[in-house]
């Protein structure tokens, strides 16, 4: 005797079609291509008005200064970050370009852990 096959309806069908935020998807695909870049985008997205040196960023991300500097410079080249150079120190901050800035901030907000009040 054959056993009946249980209903194997996919999750998306039970709860409606999943929606993809194409703006966030394209942003991550273009700028957050490595884990350190992901961390950098989230760091600057959470703190959009802050300026940090390479050493400060490396300490916050617990990465080497050389790795942080390379990725900071790459994101500067891609115009996600802005580098402010003075003879005394070099700092980085999130760009003021509206679309990039807004998307980085949204990504950082989505990455935060939900609060207990939102879960309950």
N, C-alpha and C positions, 0 to 999 in steps of 0.2 A: 504494500500500500504506500502511495506517495504522500509525503508530508506537504501541507499547504505552505506556500511562500508568504511570509508576512509582508504587510504593506511597506514598501521601501520608498515612500515619497520623500524627495529631497527636502532639506531644511528650508531652502529659499521658497519653495512652493507652499510650505505650511505657514510661513510667516510673511509672505509677500516677497516680491523680487528685491534683491539686494541692490542698493544704489551705490555707485562709485562716484566719489568726488573727483572728477577729472583734473581739476586745477591742482588739488593736493597730490594726486597720483603723478602728474607730469612734473611737479616741483620736486618730489622725492626722487623720481627717476633721473632728473637732470642734475640736481645739486647734492642730494644726500646719498651718494653712490658708495660710500664706505661707512663703517661704524663710527669712525672718528668724525667724519663730516656730518653724519646724523646727529651726533652729540653736539657738535658745534652749532648746527642750525637750531637745535632745541635750546641750547644755552642762550644764544642771542635772541631767539624768538621769545623766550621767557623774560628776558631783560633787554628789551629793544632800545632803551636809551642809555645803556651802560657802555663804557669804553674800557677795554682791558688790554694789557700787554700780553705778549706771547707766554711769558712766564706765569702770569696770573691765570690765563686760559688753561695752560698745561696743568697747573695745580688743581684747578677746579674739575678738570676732566680726568685727572690722575693718569696723564699721558706724558710722554717725553716732550721736552721743549722742541726738539728737532721735528718730531712728527706733527706737533701742533702748529709750528711755524709753516711747514710745507702746506698743510691743509688750509690754514688761514690765508696764505698767499694765493692759493688756488681759488678759494671762494672770493677773494678780493678781485682776482682776474675775471671771474664770472659775474662780478658786480652784485654779489649777495652781501658782501661786507665792504666797508670803506676803511682804508688804512690812513691814519693820521701820523705823518712822520715829522719828528723834530730831532735835532741833534742829541737831545737827552734821552728820548724814548719814542717808541713806536706803539701806537694803540690801534685797536680794531673795534668797530661798532657795526651794527646792522645798518644796511643801506636805508636811505629815505625814499627810495623808489617805491611807490605805492603798492603795486601788485606783489612784488617780491617780499616787501616788509609785512604786508597783511597776511600773505600765505605762510610765511615763517612763524608769525605769531599764532595763526590758527592751528598750525601743526603742533606747536608747543603746547597750546591749550588742550588739544585733543589727546596729547600724550600724557597729560597729568592724570594721576589716579583719581577716580571719582570720590567725592566726599560721601561720608556716611549718610547724610541727609538725602542725597540724591539717590542712594541705593534703596533706602527704606521707603 
